[in-house]
Amino acid sequence: MKKIHILYSLFSVAMFTSCKALKTLPSRDSSSASTNSSAKKAAREIKFLDGIALKPSDAQGVKKNKRAVQEKPVLQKRNNNIEQPISFASFNIENANWLQLKYAIILDATVEKLTNVSLLKTIDTWWGTKYCMGGNTQDCIDCSSFTQVLMHDVYNLVLPRTAQEQYDRSERVDMENLQEGDLVFFHTEGREVSHVGMYLLNNKFVHASTSGGVSISDLNDNYWKPRYRGAGRMPVVSTTTVSTNK
């Protein structure tokens, strides 16, 4: 009887202890859940020095600022690469003579290339003068007399009277090497060389034409191209030297 009482006492103690242990389980689970909840809350509210917290809106602002910092050098580089207006180093179009503007259009050339204003003035003085064989005045003039006038008044050179004589006296020049002031010769009738003009630029030459008087034509014109016979450059002989020889 006494043994049964002892066993019953031990069984009661064991049951009491196990029930107490079971009671502690919920409290442990609750603590763990509380800890996890606190960790998540802390993760959402990341804190920096002195209690400064980073909010989602602040993060977007940082991204914008970072983008602005990256783009600033690019904008500066673009500003440095902006194309500047083209300007001529040694020519100011505002100071261009009206003749330069006029003949730039006629010659299909840029104004800054027309630097020989004296030549332009002489051409303009004779512009439109009608053609007549043997003429040498502003009432009428022929081709070789007109080249004589140009050479004398602009370059201080004296030429022979006829186109053939001017061709014979001049030094041959290839078409690709033509320069302002060179003479260009043509065969239009009878003689080997029957017409002469003065080369300007851009394949253009000025001459006293039988059809249009003093005017400017193109070497590639359908009429003049097949009649072209060559070009010549006059040797530098001043009018003083020529008159002395006479």
Secondary structure, 3 states (H helix, E strand, C coil): CHHHHHHHHHHHHHHHHHHHHHHHHHHHHHHHHHHHHHHHHHHHCCECHHHCECCHHHHHHHHHHHHHHHHHHHHHHHHHCCCCCCCCCCCCHHHCCHHHHHHHHHCCCCHHHCCCHHHHHHHHHHCCCCECCCCECCCCECHHHHHHHHHHHHHCECCCCCHHHHHHHCEEECHHHCCCCCEEEECCCCCCCCEEEEECCCCEEEEEECCCEEEEEECCCCCCHHHEEEEEECCCCEHHHHHHHC
